[in-house]
Amino acid sequence: MKIIKLLALALLPFAVNAQAPVPTSWDFAGNAPQGWSQNGTATYSSGALVVVAPSCKLDNTADYVQVFLADAPGYVKWFIGGATANGNPWSGTFSVQQSVNGSTWTDLKVYTTLAVSGGLVADSALANNASRYIRFYFTNKVSGSNVALDDVAVRVAPPSPEQEINVKYNGVSYPTGSTVYINAPVSTATPFAFNVENVGITNALTVTQPVFSGPNAGDFVVNNFPSGVNANSSSPINITFTPGAAGTRLAQLSIPNNDANENPYILNIYGIGGQFASEPTAQASNLTFPITKSYRIKGQFSSANPPVDGGYLVLRKDVNTITEAPVDGQTYVKGDYIGGAQVVSVGQATSFVPSYIIAATDYYFAVFAYNGNGAYTNYAQTAPLTGMVTTPGANPGSYYNGIDANSSTFPAALGALINPHQATFYGNYDETMVNNFQARDTTGGNKVITCAYTGNQYVYAPPFTWDTYSREHTFCHAWMASNPADEPEKPEYNDQHNLFPVIFAQANLPRSDNPLGIVDSVLAQFEDGKYGYDSQLNIVYEPRDVHKGRAARALFYMPTCYDGINNLQWSLPAGQNELILKQWHFQFPPDNFDKARNEYIDSLQENRNPFIDNPNWVCYINFHTMQYISNPTVPCNTVSTTENTATQFDINVFPVPTTDHINVRVVAEKNEDVEMMVTDMTGRVIYSRNVNMAKGPNLYDIHLGAFDAGMYNLTIRTNGALTSRRLVVVH
């Protein structure tokens, strides 16, 4: 029993959930502040449903936003509005609630109607000053009615004559139950002071002898303390910390007082002898991957034994095993790089879900246990828990059973297979495709997505908003036989097989409703996307190479899926060159990204793009007439164009932006001698090297620390073909 008791005391500084200091607020931009939590929520990014983008979206019963407060609340303020399809009246029940203990709730405000036009409306309520939890709770969701919530704030309780204790260290308030980190040289008596405040306006605060307890209480001595603190005044508690050994030295400071609801006032003291916390004596164990799909991985592991008080840092590599390790005293966030390995997760969680997973790829992971926090963090750097998982390839299973490409009814049979399907609202694209598939973690806790048309790398602090990017309809809205397909929104408008993220001003606008083709005379170019005249003097838009096959397959999918629905005839428009699309389709066949994306959309819509699973099927359909082609030449990509057919490469560059170096991951189709070079925006070559590139994945490191801050182009050249990516250097 003694051992168990000591272990409980050792873990005590980490047994209390983080609380939000009062006042506190959240506008739903970025990560939740300390003390805030949410369940089942998403975001609205623009329009009347936000005050300042983004706002919180609640769309299911029991969705909530909650804040755990460190002190007495006053007024709670928020903006709220209803969201319904086509402006229909809002119905359901939505509650703003308060609780003393987090389990028994009372209502501050209940909504059974909400305005659905004119923007969000400000509202407020005065909370009970004994409450420590405030919750915005979707009590009863009615189909078709959602809630938008923005700019939630909890104010300080109104001044009271009653005595009210608050404790500060180095000018920062530490709510009762929180943890204070201090360090001192081993065996050296070092003074520290905690400032006791009485924020009441009349009554005096009385304090009796503060007491240290816990495993290393003997390292701490209370030298003096105030017996009383007048209203609106403060006085110090002076202590001495003499670490008895290097590493972690834990204790708890209890301050008895006459505050009505904070007696005693508890501070968990995480003392450190020397520079770092004690290094963990064991790593985590039993790394498994309970979810392994072509587009998603979930890893989980067992906690270290004995347990750690800090947490676990998980690293990832996509090419090789991990040899990197975190550095003691260095803090990392999700998306940071340690050499060529990326941080997937940091904290006490024993599971992780890495971003940007694609099919048929090997992923390596390493889990490092650590103790301490911030500059005191001490990692167990040797023998981390490691594991590898290979994602499956495309798996349509029996989906195409009964489909015969040699049958004259093939186009109609294929259309009947993929339609009807489950519709996903256009406005949910950021919550589905962006958040769950397309976005990649990058440095500083940010995310990055790639413009499908141009290759532009868009770095953003979550949540993603559509202020710079748009959801591009590859098969243009104006081409749809049902146009306007968004009044009301129809499945063809929100079909995610047809939607890709693109930068709005530089890609969506120039593409407009123009056909895709090969630009011979450039009118405008942004990165790898071009707009101009083709060889027949038609205005066309040419996307970057890696997207050409994807765009072609989206254009083939749409008329196949929707032709004949509601007696409307679908086909490629006359101005869209079908032969060029078929050439692109075979020249840039479905890769592991395409296969994973197809699997992910199947999980949402319960249908697939058949031309990803069966590339030769495009040869059996005339997409201008949607008629069957019998006995076609397969592959049907013999049209003569000016398109360069030399080797192309799948390139991934990280981190973006960078201050020192970049990692370049290149997947080559074959062994190839190439030139790798970096040019500035004037075209001047400032870095060049010749590389013998092996078939498959290759990883290179380029140091950019001597480069000026700005934008650069990385180009890989072979046989006259160029494949480029944009680099950004910051200092």
HELIX and SHEET records of a PDB file:
HELIX    1   1 LYS A    2  LEU A   11  1                                  10    
HELIX    2   2 LEU A   12  PHE A   14  5                                   3    
HELIX    3   3 GLY A   47  LEU A   49  5                                   3    
HELIX    4   4 ALA A   85  GLY A   87  5                                   3    
HELIX    5   5 ALA A  217  ASP A  219  5                                   3    
HELIX    6   6 GLY A  374  TYR A  376  5                                   3    
HELIX    7   7 PHE A  410  ILE A  418  1                                   9    
HELIX    8   8 TYR A  426  ASN A  428  5                                   3    
HELIX    9   9 TYR A  429  TYR A  429  1                                   1    
HELIX   10  10 ASP A  430  GLN A  438  3                                   9    
HELIX   11  11 THR A  443  GLY A  445  5                                   3    
HELIX   12  12 HIS A  477  TRP A  479  5                                   3    
HELIX   13  13 PRO A  491  ASN A  494  1                                   4    
HELIX   14  14 PHE A  504  ASN A  508  3                                   5    
HELIX   15  15 LEU A  509  ARG A  511  1                                   3    
HELIX   16  16 ASP A  545  TYR A  562  1                                  18    
HELIX   17  17 ILE A  565  ASN A  567  5                                   3    
HELIX   18  18 GLU A  578  GLN A  587  1                                  10    
HELIX   19  19 ASN A  592  GLN A  605  1                                  14    
HELIX   20  20 PRO A  610  ASP A  613  1                                   4    
HELIX   21  21 PRO A  615  TYR A  620  5                                   6    
SHEET    1   A 4 THR A  24  TRP A  26  0                                        
SHEET    2   A 4 SER A 145  VAL A 156 -1                                        
SHEET    3   A 4 SER A  55  LEU A  58 -1                                        
SHEET    4   A 4 ALA A  42  TYR A  44 -1                                        
SHEET    1   B 4 THR A  24  TRP A  26  0                                        
SHEET    2   B 4 SER A 145  VAL A 156 -1                                        
SHEET    3   B 4 PRO A  73  THR A  84 -1                                        
SHEET    4   B 4 VAL A 121  LEU A 126 -1                                        
SHEET    1   C 5 TRP A  36  ASN A  39  0                                        
SHEET    2   C 5 TYR A  64  PHE A  68 -1                                        
SHEET    3   C 5 TYR A 133  LYS A 141 -1                                        
SHEET    4   C 5 GLY A  92  SER A  99 -1                                        
SHEET    5   C 5 THR A 106  TYR A 111 -1                                        
SHEET    1   D 5 VAL A 172  SER A 173  0                                        
SHEET    2   D 5 ILE A 165  TYR A 169 -1                                        
SHEET    3   D 5 THR A 190  ASN A 198 -1                                        
SHEET    4   D 5 SER A 233  PHE A 241 -1                                        
SHEET    5   D 5 PHE A 220  ASN A 224 -1                                        
SHEET    1   E 4 SER A 178  ALA A 184  0                                        
SHEET    2   E 4 TYR A 265  GLY A 273  1                                        
SHEET    3   E 4 GLY A 247  ILE A 255 -1                                        
SHEET    4   E 4 VAL A 211  SER A 213 -1                                        
SHEET    1   F 2 LEU A 205  THR A 206  0                                        
SHEET    2   F 2 GLY A 228  VAL A 229 -1                                        
SHEET    1   G 3 SER A 285  THR A 292  0                                        
SHEET    2   G 3 ILE A 297  SER A 302 -1                                        
SHEET    3   G 3 SER A 351  PHE A 352 -1                                        
SHEET    1   H 5 TYR A 337  ILE A 338  0                                        
SHEET    2   H 5 ALA A 341  GLY A 347 -1                                        
SHEET    3   H 5 GLY A 311  LYS A 317 -1                                        
SHEET    4   H 5 ASP A 362  ASN A 371 -1                                        
SHEET    5   H 5 ASN A 378  TYR A 379 -1                                        
SHEET    1   I 5 TYR A 337  ILE A 338  0                                        
SHEET    2   I 5 ALA A 341  GLY A 347 -1                                        
SHEET    3   I 5 GLY A 311  LYS A 317 -1                                        
SHEET    4   I 5 ASP A 362  ASN A 371 -1                                        
SHEET    5   I 5 LEU A 385  THR A 390 -1                                        
SHEET    1   J 3 ARG A 440  ASP A 441  0                                        
SHEET    2   J 3 LYS A 447  THR A 450 -1                                        
SHEET    3   J 3 GLN A 457  TYR A 460 -1                                        
SHEET    1   K 2 TYR A 469  HIS A 473  0                                        
SHEET    2   K 2 LEU A 499  ILE A 503 -1                                        
SHEET    1   L 3 SER A 521  PHE A 526  0                                        
SHEET    2   L 3 GLY A 529  TYR A 533 -1                                        
SHEET    3   L 3 ILE A 539  GLU A 542 -1                                        
SHEET    1   M 2 ILE A 621  ASN A 622  0                                        
SHEET    2   M 2 GLN A 627  TYR A 628 -1                                        
SHEET    1   N 3 ASP A 650  PHE A 654  0                                        
SHEET    2   N 3 HIS A 661  ALA A 668 -1                                        
SHEET    3   N 3 GLY A 696  HIS A 703 -1                                        
SHEET    1   O 4 VAL A 685  MET A 693  0                                        
SHEET    2   O 4 GLU A 672  ASP A 680 -1                                        
SHEET    3   O 4 GLY A 710  THR A 718 -1                                        
SHEET    4   O 4 ALA A 721  VAL A 729 -1                                        
END                                                                             
